[in-house]
């Protein structure tokens, strides 16, 4: 038996997953948590990690270290993505993490991030023989992968994550987003996702598979609206109809921050980013005529685990 910890230092959220692996290579989850660190807040658009964000990150990882010690973890794999890979002081923050917690963080590039996300999604659901478009909305970047059950056909990471979009198009989140802000954001996506548009034209995916906090929250909102909760088995695959998404999207556009926070199923850590993230989801669904939306509860850290278990 060995115990592994996987840490995903995202731009918005830090995730910790602790598993026990038996001699047959089967993993059992012992502990799982996520913390809204907002590493990119206040600095991502300037290409830096602010002192406050750095402190929040170090505090969270110190707590993660204590939890890992309690669970007698033998191997730790930690990866960082957009915020740290683009920050001028990223290497310094990584060094501070090593000095204070002993956790060695690997900063991965966008292509590697996309690959690990796809591996995570493959653990959650059967993609099927036809190409599907996987979309993972982070705080710093959005990964798009076109793939089938045979593997990845195309992948790219775009540095247009929800924290960046928030800073650029929706700075006053206390008010509902204005129609001209939505229009400007859609035009921005049109300009910045031309490579995705070309790839979609080539591979013709018909289904969107969403993985990340935005999609999780949309599922939770849908379940709460029906007085349901996510089942205790924590099913890795969920579905949300496009009609439900359109209804949620319309509602989110009309509400201010306090009203969004009052929506059953909403988390405070998502309350602002979900607005710009949903503009992006709506744009993708409409632009590429996607017919169905599936949701994967698994992403990068589960992809890391799958890779470690194969090794």
N, C-alpha and C positions, 0 to 999 in steps of 0.2 A: 504493500500500500504506500502511495506517496501523495502528498498534498501540494497542490499548485494554487497560486494566486495570480489572477489576471487583472491588470489595472489598465483602464482606458482613460487617459487624461484628455478629455474633450475640451473644446473651447468654452462650452457652457456647463457641462456636467462631467464629474469624475465618477467612474464606475469601478466597483470592486466585485470580483467573482472568485470565490474559494471553492475548489472541488477536491474530492478524494478520488484517486485513480487506482483501481484494483489491478491485480496481475494480468487480467485479460484486456486491460486498456479501456475498461468502462469507467466513465466519470460520473460521480454523484455530487450534486451541488450541496455544499455545507452552509454556505453563506453568500448573500448577494445584497448589495446596496448601491445607491447612487446619491450623490451630493451635488446641489447646484452651486458650483464654485464661481461660475461666471468669470473665468480666467481672461476672457477677451474684453470684458466690460471696461469702457473708458479708454482703452488703449489699442484695440485691434485695428482701428482705422488709421492709427498713426504708426503701426508696426512695432508696438512695444507691449510688454506686460507691465501694468501699473504696480507701484509698491503695494497698494491695497489688495489687488488681485493675487499678487505673489504671496502675500501673507495668508490669504484665504486658501490658496493651493497648498502651502506648507502645513497649515493647520489640519486640513483634510487628510493629507498624506500621513501626517503623524498619527492621526486617529486610525487610518487604514493599517498602519504598521502595528499598532497595539492589537487590533482585531486579528491580524495575521499571526502575531505572536501567540495570542490566546488559542488560535486554531492549529498551532505548531506547523505552520506552512514551511515546506522545505525549498520550494522553487518559486520565484517571483518573476513575472514577465510584465513589464510596464511599457506602454507605448503612448506617445503624445502626437497630436495631429496639428491642425491648422494654426492655432494661436501660437504655439511654441515654435513651429517650423518657420513662421514668418516674422517672428519678433526679433528685433536687433539684439535684445538682451536675453533671448531664448537660451543660449548656451550657459549663461550665468545662472539662470533660474534652474536649469537642469543640474548644474553643479551644486547649487544650494540644497536642492532636494536630496542629492547623494550625501552631502555633508551632514544634513540634519536628520535624515531618516534611514540612510543606507540603501534606499531604493535607486537602482540604476534605471534611468528612463531612456528608451530608444525613441528618438524623434523620427517618424516615418514620413516618406513623401506621399503625395496624393495618389499615385498609381498603386503603391503598396496598400494604402488605406482602402482604396476601392476593391482591391483583390481580397483583402481580409473580410470586408463587409460582405462580399459575394459568398465567401466560404461560410460565413455565419448564417446568411439567408438559406443556403443549401442545407444547413442542419435543421432549419425550422420548417421547411416546406419543400414539396416536390414542385420544381419549377415547370417541368413538363417539356415535351419535345420542341414546342414553338418558342421563339425568342420572346422574352419579357424584358421590360425596362425596370431596373431596380433604382430607386431614388433614396438616398440617405441624406437628410438635412441636418447638418451640424451647425454650430454657432459660427464657425469660421469658413467652412467649405461645404459644398454639396457634391456628393459623389453620384455619378450616373454610371450604371453598368448595364450593358445589354448582354443577356446570356440565356442559355437553356440548360436542360439537365446534362448536356454534353460539356458545359463549361462556359467560360467568358468569350464573347464574340468581340466586344469592344468595351473600353472603360476609360473614364476620365474624371478627374477631380477639378472642380471649378471653385476658385476662391471667392465665392459669393454667398457665404453662409448667413444664417438668420441674424446674427449680431451685426454683421457688416451691413445687411439690408436695412436693419432697424436704424443704425446710425445715419445711413444715407437717405432713406425715404420716409422714416416714421419716427422722428426724434421726440415728439410729444405724445407719449403713449397714453396719457390721461384722457385724451380726446379720441373719438372714433377716427379711424384712418379716413382721410378725405379722398373723394373720387379721383382728383388730379394726382394724388400720391400713388394711388393704385395704378393709374395709367402710366405714370413715369416709371414705376417699378416693372410693369409688364414690358414697356419699351426697352428697358435695361436688360431684361432677360432675353428678349428677342435679339439684341445686339451681342450679348455675351455667351449665348448658347448655340451659336451657329454651327459649331463642330458637332454638338449633340444632334441638331436638326439634320445634318448630313448623314450621321450614323443611323438615325431613326429611318430616314428615307431608304438607306441601304438594307437594313435588317428587318424593318417592318414589325416591330413589337406591337401586340394588341392589348397587353395587360400591364398595369403599373403595380409593382411590388414596393411598398413603402417600408423602410426600416428606420427607426429613430424615434425620439421622444414626441415629435409632432404627431406622427401617425398613432403612437400608443395613446396619446391624449385624446385624439379624435375617437378612437375605439372606446376609451373610458367614458367619454361624453355621451356616445351613442348608447352604451350599456346603462349608464345612469338615467338617461331619458326613458329607458324601458324598465327602470327599477331593477336592473340586474347588476351583478358584479362579475368580474372576470373569474372563471372557475379556478378552484383551488389547485388543480393540476398545473395551472399556469401554462396553458396550451401555447406552444410557440407560434402557431399560425392563427391569424384572425382575419376577418373579412369586414369590409365596410362598403355598402353600396354607393355608387356614384351619386344617386339621388340624395342619400343621407349626407354625403360630403357636401354637396351643393347647398343643402339646407343649413348645415353647420357654418359653411363659409359665409353665406349671406348674413347669418346671425352675428358672426364675429366682426364683420365689416361695419355693422351698425352700432356696436356697443363700445362704450368707453372702458377704461381699465377696471373700474370698480364693478361694472356690470358683467364684464367677461369673467372676473374672479368669482362672481356669484353663480356661474354656470356649473351645475353638478358635473363632477368628473374633471373639472379644470384644476391644474396644479399652479401654484404661484410661480414656480420656476419657468413655466411655459407661457404665462398669461400675455406677455408682450410679443415674444418671438413667433408665437403660433399665428399671429395675424399675417406677418410678411411671409412666413413659411407656407401658409394656405394660399396666398396669392400665387406663389411659385407652383404649388401643386395644381391649382386650378389652371394656370397657364399651360403647364405640361400636358394635363389631361385633354384640354381643348385643342391645343396646337397639334398634338400628335394623334388625335381621335382615338384615345385609349378607351376600351370598352368595359374595363373592370378594374377594381382596386383590391389587392390583397395586402395584408400587413404581416410582416415578420417581426416577432418579438426579439429575434436574435440579430446581432450585427457584429461589430468589430471584435469584441472580446470573445464571443463564441467562435468567430473565425480563427482567432489566435489559439483557442483551446483545440479546435479541430486539427489545426496544423501541428500543434505539440503532440497530440495523441497519435497522429499519423507517423510522426518522427519517432 
